[in-house]
Amino acid sequence: MRQMRPSDAPQVKASLNTLSADTRRRRFFVSIAEFSDDAVHRLIDIDPAREYLLVVLRREDGIEIPIAGGRFVHEDERPDCTFSLLIGDPWQGQGIGRRILKALIREASRRGLRRMHGHVLADNRPMLDLARAQRFAILESDQGDDVLEIVRELPDRWSLRWDTFLRRLWRR
Ligand SMILES: CC(C)(COP(=O)(O)OP(=O)(O)OC[C@H]1O[C@@H](n2cnc3c(N)ncnc32)[C@H](O)[C@@H]1OP(=O)(O)O)[C@@H](O)C(=O)NCCC(=O)NCCS
């Protein structure tokens, strides 16, 4: 897992175009027939000051294939950010989403942000279960009955450092 680079665009485009219709709908809320070069660049060319974008790669025959990703975006003056996750169909349900979400939470806390939000289709059981397990509250949204808002407070920088210290100690 590492931060996305603009040079990842061709591989990301190929991976996005293998996603099932259901995964596309759950991530983008609309059905997308084909991801164009422009659409891919809109997804991966970010402003690092207010966005953070991770990609998970799998090496196959010496080539790195993107299999999952996650991002958050925050506005200049507010301590809130909005996140999303996308795991390729064959890789769902194996703990990758949970690991990306934890990495996003850590980075958002490190940036001094205080709350993380997401929008989830009401029938997206895996995402709602993952959100519950990561202590998000599930609320109605202002985007209609079929979209829910998930939100959680983020640890402050000091508790984050303490958590990291304990995790390292535990691994020894
Ligand atoms: C939703 C999504 C991000 C979850 O990521 P994932 O890697 O598949 O999930 P994980 O394997 O990390 O699962 C973590 C937890 O989520 C829940 N979960 C995941 N898949 C589940 C499923 N099919 N059914 C029920 N619960 C599920 C479980 O609570 C699981 O905890 P456990 O490992 O203790 O059982 C992923 O499936 C995905 O990208 N879906 C399509 C796009 C999407 O829905 N994006 C979210 C919009 S923000």
The ligand as an SDF file (V2000), in Angstrom:
LIG
                    3D

 48 50  0  0  0  0  0  0  0  0999 V2000
  -17.2070   -2.0180    1.1810 C   0  0  0  0  0  0  0  0  0  0  0  0
  -15.7440   -2.3480    1.0010 C   0  0  0  0  0  0  0  0  0  0  0  0
  -14.9190   -1.0700    0.9940 C   0  0  0  0  0  0  0  0  0  0  0  0
  -15.2980   -3.2130    2.1960 C   0  0  0  0  0  0  0  0  0  0  0  0
  -13.9390   -3.5430    2.0430 O   0  0  0  0  0  0  0  0  0  0  0  0
  -13.5000   -5.0720    2.1500 P   0  0  0  0  0  0  0  0  0  0  0  0
  -12.0460   -5.1520    1.9440 O   0  0  0  0  0  0  0  0  0  0  0  0
  -14.3490   -5.8650    1.2230 O   0  0  0  0  0  0  0  0  0  0  0  0
  -13.9040   -5.3830    3.6490 O   0  0  0  0  0  0  0  0  0  0  0  0
  -13.0090   -6.0910    4.7530 P   0  0  0  0  0  0  0  0  0  0  0  0
  -12.6260   -7.4610    4.2710 O   0  0  0  0  0  0  0  0  0  0  0  0
  -11.9210   -5.1760    5.1750 O   0  0  0  0  0  0  0  0  0  0  0  0
  -14.0570   -6.2880    5.9090 O   0  0  0  0  0  0  0  0  0  0  0  0
  -13.9890   -5.5950    7.0930 C   0  0  0  0  0  0  0  0  0  0  0  0
  -15.3020   -5.7940    7.8420 C   0  0  0  0  0  0  0  0  0  0  0  0
  -16.3750   -5.3490    7.0150 O   0  0  0  0  0  0  0  0  0  0  0  0
  -17.4730   -6.2390    7.1020 C   0  0  0  0  0  0  0  0  0  0  0  0
  -17.6990   -6.9190    5.8160 N   0  0  0  0  0  0  0  0  0  0  0  0
  -16.8900   -6.9130    4.7350 C   0  0  0  0  0  0  0  0  0  0  0  0
  -17.4230   -7.6050    3.7170 N   0  0  0  0  0  0  0  0  0  0  0  0
  -18.6160   -8.0600    4.1640 C   0  0  0  0  0  0  0  0  0  0  0  0
  -19.6770   -8.8050    3.5780 C   0  0  0  0  0  0  0  0  0  0  0  0
  -19.6180   -9.2400    2.2930 N   0  0  0  0  0  0  0  0  0  0  0  0
  -20.7730   -9.0450    4.3030 N   0  0  0  0  0  0  0  0  0  0  0  0
  -20.8390   -8.6090    5.5810 C   0  0  0  0  0  0  0  0  0  0  0  0
  -19.8760   -7.9010    6.2000 N   0  0  0  0  0  0  0  0  0  0  0  0
  -18.7830   -7.6080    5.5150 C   0  0  0  0  0  0  0  0  0  0  0  0
  -17.1440   -7.1540    8.2000 C   0  0  0  0  0  0  0  0  0  0  0  0
  -17.5510   -6.4970    9.3890 O   0  0  0  0  0  0  0  0  0  0  0  0
  -15.6450   -7.2260    8.1710 C   0  0  0  0  0  0  0  0  0  0  0  0
  -15.1550   -7.5590    9.4270 O   0  0  0  0  0  0  0  0  0  0  0  0
  -14.5470   -9.0330    9.6850 P   0  0  0  0  0  0  0  0  0  0  0  0
  -13.3290   -9.1290    8.8030 O   0  0  0  0  0  0  0  0  0  0  0  0
  -14.2460   -9.0030   11.1420 O   0  0  0  0  0  0  0  0  0  0  0  0
  -15.6230   -9.9980    9.2800 O   0  0  0  0  0  0  0  0  0  0  0  0
  -15.4830   -3.1410   -0.3120 C   0  0  0  0  0  0  0  0  0  0  0  0
  -16.2330   -4.3360   -0.2790 O   0  0  0  0  0  0  0  0  0  0  0  0
  -15.8010   -2.3450   -1.5690 C   0  0  0  0  0  0  0  0  0  0  0  0
  -14.9310   -1.6650   -2.1020 O   0  0  0  0  0  0  0  0  0  0  0  0
  -17.0570   -2.4220   -2.0760 N   0  0  0  0  0  0  0  0  0  0  0  0
  -17.4360   -1.7600   -3.3190 C   0  0  0  0  0  0  0  0  0  0  0  0
  -17.2890   -0.2280   -3.2730 C   0  0  0  0  0  0  0  0  0  0  0  0
  -17.8810    0.3400   -2.0150 C   0  0  0  0  0  0  0  0  0  0  0  0
  -18.8990   -0.1160   -1.5240 O   0  0  0  0  0  0  0  0  0  0  0  0
  -17.2280    1.3940   -1.4970 N   0  0  0  0  0  0  0  0  0  0  0  0
  -17.6850    2.0410   -0.2920 C   0  0  0  0  0  0  0  0  0  0  0  0
  -18.3050    3.3820   -0.6070 C   0  0  0  0  0  0  0  0  0  0  0  0
  -17.5360    4.5550    0.4710 S   0  0  0  0  0  0  0  0  0  0  0  0
  1  2  1  0
  2  3  1  0
  2  4  1  0
  2 36  1  0
  4  5  1  0
  5  6  1  0
  6  7  2  0
  6  8  1  0
  6  9  1  0
  9 10  1  0
 10 11  2  0
 10 12  1  0
 10 13  1  0
 13 14  1  0
 14 15  1  0
 15 16  1  0
 15 30  1  0
 16 17  1  0
 17 18  1  0
 17 28  1  0
 18 19  1  0
 18 27  1  0
 19 20  2  0
 20 21  1  0
 21 22  1  0
 21 27  2  0
 22 23  1  0
 22 24  2  0
 24 25  1  0
 25 26  2  0
 26 27  1  0
 28 29  1  0
 28 30  1  0
 30 31  1  0
 31 32  1  0
 32 33  2  0
 32 34  1  0
 32 35  1  0
 36 37  1  0
 36 38  1  0
 38 39  2  0
 38 40  1  0
 40 41  1  0
 41 42  1  0
 42 43  1  0
 43 44  2  0
 43 45  1  0
 45 46  1  0
 46 47  1  0
 47 48  1  0
M  END
$$$$
